[in-house]
Amino acid sequence: MKPVQTSKAPSAIGPYSQAVVANGLVYTSGQIALAPDGSDELLKAPVGTQTLRVLENLKAVLEEAGSSLNDVIKTTIYLADMDDFSTVNKVYELEFGGHKPARSTVAVKTLPKNALVEIDAVALVANYSF
């Protein structure tokens, strides 16, 4: 098991890793709309803007692990408000393009730092040696 850490995404805000690589897969922690430097200014932005930042953070963590959005097998989206579902879907579809990993979307009461959206992923790691 190998922890993943990149300065191109915000540091973990608790006792966990940005991601962990194990047996050819990368498991990311949930990403919210924090800037790579930890700034939380985007948490005041609309859900579409937050979703774009979340996916940029996710891409950075995946790349550090030797993966990409095209290698994602499964995502989980956590929404503070299910009324944001279609807006998040639009941004998600633009970022993933034709790639359509398995996905769950759940409504939650509250997210860290009162974010509107959080996304985590499981992806293949290119050139992983067992």
Beta strands, then each sheet from edge to edge (+ up, - down):
strand 1: 2-4
strand 2: 19-22
strand 3: 25-28
strand 4: 72-79
strand 5: 102-107
strand 6: 117-124
sheet 1: 1+ 2- 3+ 6- 4+ 5+
end
